Amino acid sequence: MNRKVTGKDIRELGFPPGKWYREAIDHININRLDEAAMMDYLEQFRLPPPKPLHKEPVSFSLNIAAENELEAENVESVSRTMAAVMRTPTVVSGAVMPDACPAGPVGTIPVGGVVAAKNAIHPGMHSADICCSVMLSDFGDADPKTILDAAQASTHFGPGGRPRGKQFKPPVDLVERFKANWFLNDDKSLSIAQEHLGTQGDGNHFLFVGKSAATGNTMMITHHGSRGPGARLFKKGMDAAERFRKLLSPETLKQNAWIPFDTDEGKEYWDALQTIRAWTRLNHEKIHESVAEKAGVTLENRFWNEHNFVFKDEDIFYHAKGATPLDPKFMPDITGPRLIPLNMAEPVLIVSGATTDSNLGFAPHGAGRNMSRSQHKRNLAERSNDAIFAEETAGLDVRFYSNEIDISELPSAYKNAAAVRKQMKDYNLGEVLDEVMPYGCIMAGDWQKNAPWRKKKRRRGRR
């Protein structure tokens, strides 16, 4: 061509914009490709024809059973939404765990769902709480109350990050990983990567202290995800996936949009997920190290695992929306057993297990719910929070960081733990090696009750 080629020229030839544009434009202009040579060169970037939905759902395993009418409704809802998910063009297999419950409109992967996709990462299938995970520290013969007191002085629940003067500084190499990835390299992500380090959020996240049934040792377990950095990555991932969805599969539901792994965006997003994983593990470690220092105790053992992440096996990506990976191929850097918490009044299970055709290498990640938080609260509306709390936490040292009880996190809000354990056995979803018997725990509590905007509104109402 007699003039320099621009991005507008390439778009007009039918090639949607991508990260490859800059390199392609430079190559074409530097080598002064004629029109035929340019088209030959650009063919490598041509997208395939749009992919239709599978006519029928790809088969998936239901490792869940209903024991009453309420559970039957839940299983029916989970099955219906999972069937819609399994029509997504990239999907090759799936499984549902005993703790499953719906997580959005029909066609949204349920909590307790596992979806395997070929050469595709689906951000909507790992959700905003990327790398939600659990870590256990064995503190030997330490007094559990001493550990829980130290934990209350060390951790941070609720919105936002740690106050200035109490923040942890991420290591230089981790900061450099953020800066090297275009999904993570922005001032806000870098800022909250420091502010949110050593925080646990809200909802069902917790800090649990108990004693090993096998050894009598005092153990502490933390449960949280990647906080602000992960939420920001999720939003950017969903935006990228939506751009691909419009080009590759307009019929696919927006929540099931994907980023092809064999694109620059796919490889960059996968790298970003690994960086967020490293940040989340460090987040656990900072809390555990701070507790050990404040309590003056020695660490005897530690292990952890994710249960809300994407795991890769060659060109298959396993999206676990609340499922504990059993198969070591998913986590080659992790040694030791896995952790499955149930509720604050039940033990945390320490498990191992084998991969089967029906479990796809996963186990439950907890006890799950049969109804929403709001419905559970409505069901108990005639009783006071104090009375419910006293009954359900008798004999336990349960604390809410906000000093406000959240009854949607008490044991009755969850599925029957004994039933979940029975189904684990029935469906070969892991063997229990040990149990951490509950002493007490800390959770965020109903922090929204006295949130700044609510206080301001109440003050206005009193005028």
ZIKAWO-V644226 format. One line per field, one symbol per residue. ss: DSSP state (2 for helix, 1 for strand, 0 for the rest). phi: phi as a letter, one per 40 degrees, with the letter a starting at -180 (. if undefined). burial: I if it has 24 or more other C-alpha atoms within 12 Angstrom, else O. A space follows every 10 residues. Layout:
ss=???
phi=???
burial=???
This chain:
ss=0000002222 2200000000 2222222222 0000222222 2222200000 0000000000 1100000022 2222222222 2222200000 1111111111 1000000000 1111111101 1022200000 0111111100 0002222222 2222001000 0000000000 0222222222 0000002222 2222200000 1000011111 1100000111 1111002222 2222222222 2222222200 0002220011 0002222222 2222222222 2222222222 2222200000 1111111111 1110011111 1001100222 0000000111 0000000111 1100000000 0110000000 0022222220 0000222222 2200001111 0000002220 2220002222 2222220000 1111111111 1110002222 0222222222 220
phi=.cbccbcccc cccgbcdacc ddcccccccc cfcccccccc ccdcbccccd cccdcbccca cbcabcbacc cccccccccc ccccdcccdc cbaaabcccc acbiddhcdc cgbbbbbcfa bbdccbgccd gdabbbbcbg cccccccccc cccbcabgcg bccdgbcccc cdccdccccc bccbcadccc cccccccgbb gagccabbba bcccbgccbb bbbabcfcdc cccdcccccc ccccdcccad cccdcbcbbc ccbdcccccc ccdcccdccc ccdddccccc cdcccgbbcb aaaaacaaab bbbfbbbccb cgaccccccc bccbbgcbbb cbaccbcccb bbabcbcccf gbbcbicgbb acdccccccb ccbccccccc ccbdgbbbbb dcgbcbccbc dccbcccccc cccdccbfbh bccabcccba abbcgcccdb cdcccccccc ccc
burial=OOOOIOIOOI OOOOIIIIOO IOOIIOOIOO OOOOOOOIOO OIOOIIOOOO OOIOOOIIII IIIIIIOOOO IOOIIIIIII IIIIIIIIII IIIIIIIIII IIIOOIIIII IIIIIIIIII IIIIIIIIII IIIIIIIIII OIIIIIIIII IIOIIIIIII IIOOOOIIII OOOIIOIIOO IIIIIOOOII IIIIIIIIII IIIIIIIIII IIOOOOIIII IIIIIIIIII IIIIIIIIII IIOIIIIIII OIIIIIIIII IOIOIIOIII IIIIIIIIII IIIIIIIIII IIOOIOIIIO OIIIIIIIII IIOOOIIIII IIIIIIIIOI IOOOOOIIII IIIIIIIIII IIIOOOOIII IIIIIIIIII IOOOOOOOOO OOOOIOOIIO OIIOOIIIII IIOIIIIIII IIIIIIIOII IIIIOOIIII IIOIIIIIII IIIIIIIOOO OOOOOOOOOO OOO
